[in-house]
Amino acid sequence: MDVRRADERYRGGDPAAGISSLHAFSFGPHYDPDNLRFGAVIACNEERLEPGAGFDEHPHSHTEIVTWVVEGELTHRDSAGNESVLRHGDVQRLSSAGGVRHVERNDGEVPLVFVQMWLAPVEPGGDPAYETVRGIADSTPYAVPEAGAMLHVRRLTAGERTAIPDAPHVYVHVVRGEVRLDGVELAEGDAARVTDAKDLELVAGAPAELLVWEMSVV
């Protein structure tokens, strides 16, 4: 198990434009050849946008982009004609495939915080696709078969336990709260990269929210 702490992430964004970013993997100008990916995950970015701030239209290709809003509202528009407002509890996936352009903005009146995770597809190419699942439940995993991955969203009360999936690669990101995984304490913003996970259990030391990727592709 490889634990990465919140304060180890690369800082980015454009604070003058109301954008602050934290990158868990090599990203943009923060190139680290030893931190390019884990399993299918090639990016896990925490984005903070002030009201009125956002990312202007920009391209993506050959990437599965999954977004989880922590607080506030995220407005999404893309070149395929999709437009939506994403709120806490919703899962959004943009399969950029052969190429798509999109805009992400905070059109609300309060600060927006979201976690965006990029996964490499098993096979590149294809047609772009878009999906939003509203109010996903704890017991409903979200499959991204294009990347050989499954997202588990867990919301735990203090003292509650949950099993970690047995898989070649498991990526655990703590959105809120404090948890203990195999004797290791993890706090908000911390992440654990687990190889060959088997019979692992996680317990919450305080109310917690977690994003757990189960990845079958080695």
Backbone hydrogen bonds, N-H to C=O, Kabsch-Sander energy under -0.5 kcal/mol:
donor,donor_aa,acceptor,acceptor_aa,energy
2,D,193,R,-2.7
3,V,1,M,-0.6
4,R,191,A,-2.9
8,E,5,R,-1.8
9,R,6,A,-1.4
10,Y,23,H,-2.5
12,G,21,S,-2.6
14,D,19,I,-1.3
17,A,14,D,-2.0
18,G,15,P,-1.6
19,I,14,D,-1.9
20,S,48,R,-2.3
21,S,12,G,-1.7
22,L,46,E,-1.9
23,H,10,Y,-2.9
24,A,44,C,-1.7
26,S,35,N,-3.1
27,F,30,H,-1.7
30,H,27,F,-2.5
31,Y,29,P,-1.6
32,D,30,H,-0.6
35,N,32,D,-2.3
38,F,41,V,-2.5
41,V,38,F,-2.0
42,I,118,W,-2.7
43,A,118,W,-1.3
45,N,116,Q,-3.1
46,E,22,L,-2.6
47,E,45,N,-0.6
47,E,114,F,-3.2
48,R,20,S,-2.6
49,L,112,L,-2.6
50,E,18,G,-2.4
52,G,106,N,-2.8
53,A,50,E,-2.6
55,F,104,E,-3.4
56,D,54,G,-0.6
58,H,102,H,-1.8
60,H,100,V,-2.4
62,H,97,A,-3.8
64,E,119,L,-2.9
65,I,63,T,-0.6
65,I,94,L,-2.6
66,V,64,E,-0.6
66,V,117,M,-3.0
67,T,92,Q,-2.6
68,W,115,V,-2.8
69,V,90,D,-0.6
70,V,113,V,-2.8
71,E,113,V,-1.8
74,L,86,L,-2.6
75,T,73,E,-0.5
75,T,105,R,-2.8
76,H,74,L,-0.5
76,H,84,S,-2.9
77,R,103,V,-1.9
78,D,82,N,-2.0
79,S,101,R,-2.9
81,G,78,D,-1.9
84,S,76,H,-2.1
86,L,74,L,-3.3
89,G,69,V,-0.6
90,D,87,R,-2.2
91,V,133,V,-2.4
92,Q,67,T,-1.8
93,R,131,E,-3.0
94,L,65,I,-2.8
95,S,93,R,-0.6
95,S,129,A,-3.0
96,S,63,T,-2.4
96,S,94,L,-1.0
98,G,126,G,-1.4
99,G,96,S,-2.7
100,V,60,H,-2.2
102,H,58,H,-2.2
103,V,77,R,-3.2
104,E,55,F,-1.9
105,R,75,T,-2.2
106,N,53,A,-2.9
107,D,105,R,-0.8
112,L,49,L,-2.8
113,V,71,E,-2.7
114,F,47,E,-2.3
115,V,68,W,-3.2
116,Q,45,N,-3.0
116,Q,114,F,-0.5
117,M,66,V,-3.2
118,W,43,A,-2.0
119,L,64,E,-2.6
120,A,40,A,-2.7
122,V,146,E,-3.5
129,A,95,S,-1.8
131,E,93,R,-2.2
133,V,91,V,-3.1
134,R,132,T,-0.6
136,I,89,G,-2.4
136,I,133,V,-0.5
140,T,137,A,-1.7
142,Y,151,L,-3.1
143,A,141,P,-0.6
144,V,149,A,-3.1
147,A,144,V,-1.9
148,G,145,P,-1.0
149,A,144,V,-1.8
150,M,214,E,-2.2
151,L,142,Y,-3.4
152,H,212,V,-2.9
153,V,151,L,-0.5
154,R,152,H,-0.6
154,R,210,L,-2.1
156,L,154,R,-0.5
156,L,208,A,-2.6
159,G,204,A,-3.3
160,E,157,T,-2.2
162,T,202,L,-2.5
164,I,200,L,-2.6
167,A,165,P,-0.6
167,A,197,A,-0.8
169,H,215,M,-1.6
170,V,194,V,-2.4
171,Y,213,W,-1.9
172,V,170,V,-0.5
172,V,192,A,-2.7
173,H,171,Y,-0.5
173,H,211,L,-2.7
174,V,190,D,-2.6
175,V,173,H,-0.8
175,V,209,E,-2.2
176,R,209,E,-1.7
179,V,186,L,-2.7
180,R,203,V,-2.6
181,L,184,V,-2.8
182,D,180,R,-0.5
182,D,201,E,-1.2
184,V,181,L,-1.9
186,L,179,V,-3.2
189,G,174,V,-2.9
190,D,187,A,-2.5
191,A,4,R,-2.6
192,A,172,V,-2.2
193,R,2,D,-2.7
194,V,170,V,-3.2
194,V,192,A,-0.6
195,T,193,R,-0.5
196,D,168,P,-2.8
197,A,167,A,-1.8
200,L,164,I,-0.5
202,L,162,T,-3.1
203,V,180,R,-2.1
204,A,160,E,-2.5
205,G,178,E,-2.2
206,A,178,E,-1.4
208,A,156,L,-2.4
209,E,176,R,-1.6
210,L,154,R,-3.1
211,L,173,H,-2.4
212,V,152,H,-2.6
212,V,210,L,-0.5
213,W,171,Y,-3.0
213,W,211,L,-0.5
214,E,150,M,-3.1
214,E,212,V,-0.6
215,M,169,H,-2.8
215,M,213,W,-0.6
216,S,148,G,-2.4
217,V,148,G,-0.8
